[in-house]
Amino acid sequence: MKRQTLKPANRKLTGTIHVPGDKSISHRAVILGAISEGRTEVKHFLNSEDIMRTVKAFQEMGVAIKNSRDVLVIEGKGIEALEEPLHPLYFGNSGTTTRLMLGLLAGLPFFTSIHGDDSLTKRPMNRVVDPLKKMGAKIDGRDYGNLLPISIRGSVLKGIDYKLPVKSAQVKSCLLLAGLLAEGTTKITEDTLTRNHSEKMLKAFGADIHTENNTTTITNKNKLTASPVFVPGDISSAAFFLAAAAIVPGSRLVLKNTGLNKTRTGILDVLDEMGTGLEILSEEETGGEWTGDLQITHTELQGITIEGEMIPRLIDEIPIIALIATQAEGTTIIRDAEELRVKETDRIQAVVDVLTSMGANLEATADGMVIHGKTPLKGGIIPPYNDHRIAMMAAIASLIAKDETVLEDASPINTSYPDFFRDLNSVMN
């Protein structure tokens, strides 16, 4: 899938979407299953390029992993059974794989090297490398280990008492994995609670982990034991169809099996505040994670301000929120989102460039953007910036453009949502 020509929606969107498995949870399930003792079955995992990078890394380290339809079967033999890989580990465009695996690789008794594609090679790693070095990790690479390719000489790690300087679940999860292998206690404190999938899953696999308020502690006392995992639908993927129904007049969509973890549902709060017809039709808890069915209908929207503690709960959804805001009356202001500058691309600038080229009225700020609505959109030739979320945002924007939109390269979407266009076409027909 490369160049994609997209036409405006000629009618309202209706139907049901079965949301693909959560990317964050799928990564963590693979990692914990691979370092646990016993067979872990991961149901409804996300079978995408990013997740396969994590799977391949553990296969290179001797873990038997079988992909059977919608179930991933991992035959774990414990951390001690991991083997030194014969070749450098290639992580493609997956920042999650890279940052989480650095925490684990730093404490393993062998040498590894990692590299990625052009985009990943530009992304900063010092946010995890610096605290890992404080734990005793031996890490080197370009710019003193800040940029890939990176080499890791596994060493004996020491627990750390660390306050996160950035709002990043990837940094937190990296240090928790390092703490599994470190002597003593690792204590991590964050100012604003970020997504807590790692904490929930580590507990389910038997780790000695405790969370109180915004502080989590972990030790190496307990060995991990295999545990079944059911992966909820990814709310970050659902967000694109929530947006589609919100901006295409007359639309009504139902999104099945959507993850409703409170650290991830900021997008629902924003849609509610903007005035969409959003309903949670059902809720249930499975393996410590809440899921439910969402229904959204098109209504008139109002601009709002999004800032502060809300930002970590919707950081990945900001590109699509910006698109929704172009169709809201008044001004929407997004602040405190500087983390977007170090994603697959500078997402603040990429969002502004794409939507401006399509006729929207918005400007970038140092930590967010200001979006003036309501503005009609036009088509055009749109680059994806090698970023799945920018590409999907442009695809949803094409639904209300007055002429056709050409997405120069749709392949980045495979990172998180391989069936995106199939699902989009299903609700347009």
Helices and strands as residue ranges (DSSP letters): E 4-6, E 14-18, H 23-35, E 37-43, H 49-60, E 64-68, E 71-77, G 79-81, E 89-90, H 95-105, E 111-115, H 118-121, H 126-134, E 138-141, H 142-145, E 147-153, E 161-163, H 169-179, E 186-189, H 197-204, E 209-212, E 215-218, E 229-230, H 235-247, E 252-259, H 266-274, E 277-286, E 289-297, E 305-306, G 308-313, G 315-317, H 318-326, E 330-334, G 338-342, H 347-357, E 361-365, E 368-373, E 380-382, H 388-397, G 398-400, E 405-407, G 411-415, H 420-428
